[in-house]
Amino acid sequence: MGFRFVFACNRFGLDLRVFMVKISLEQKPLRSVLMKLYGAEVVASPSLLTSFGRKVLEKEPDCIGSLGIAISEAVEEAASRKDTNYALGSVLNHVLLHQTVIGLEAKRQLEAANEKADLIIGCHGGGSNFGGLAIPFIRDIIEGEKIEAIAVEPTSCPTLTKGIYAYDYGDTAGITPIMKMFTPDFDT
């Protein structure tokens, strides 16, 4: 998410604050370096900047964060300021469409190597990364290509194999509108 918003904000002279999941920031520090080079402020989430972040840290001081917490913090900040807007970089349909750039690039690379895909493996959290990789290959499958697609989910939040298809919030604080999605079923 960060790079395209960072680049756009830089080109249009807009300030940008990115709430990045703390563990992602620690594991992938170069992502934040690039965002900072383009002028963004990168905040490890959960943070002390929002009431929800402070609430999470009070309950769990060593919290590694989650996408839901980061979204909650960003939405809280945007909703509390008249000069701020929120842009969601994951979960929703427009993001899935945008992520097809990944699959289109994979197809071009395969064509350049005079190869065809027979197996697509991608991570599946909210679905946009996996969908973005796999969707450009759907026409090939319809036209008879034998391509297997495997979505890999985290064991910490197995929404595909143990999730239920239900209405849920896209954030942890429960302040975004609810939408139908595969959501964790922690009772199983």
Steps between C-alpha positions, in 0.01 A plus 500: 500500500755757612699554183220605264348737755839637595591567139161662424511719812855604418404596144198703618672660801281327759610394847467128568510298819516122457400280793712191428457177695781501759630150422502579125694817568754302703527216248506720189670827601596593144131551414479782750832644381362531147176656626696749710719590202182613323397708801258275686488465875498130591355404838532154657150377588377468767619847596450760769359746242141374518269406783451154348876446471549606863218265607665206319843578649357543848349153477800343321819714519699268270227473235650430157201659327261387230347641184172547688669710769684713242176560309325594826768755583494653152120523493493652850749768401323582174160516670629735769648758260330717242821534296561124470366225277547126527603275212474125545780300342361152556185292545259678259418425134682797344820380665454153355471653154808715558698197618446328164812691395688223683341224290530696176871550566542129581335413167731735308806353670387148412440607138848657485645166617276312251338315792144440619371481855385165632493593869421828675566527873418818690440624851136551599422733786232740384524348153632788290856368462386153399221628278731752338742223409240242390227703326704581185534124440123431507459545122780246445320251726166560321676442167623160621839563659569266791594745775468418869459793740578457869411763758724483807350632822665581832448242774436788742188605308380218271200672344475269198518160669347589835330831430134569454349715225325771696472873549793638697697819551810568291676633811559387857329793672175437314467852357499421128179394326439127510542298182454138405831312516665185621562575864676297770286249688685488828250254648632212285 
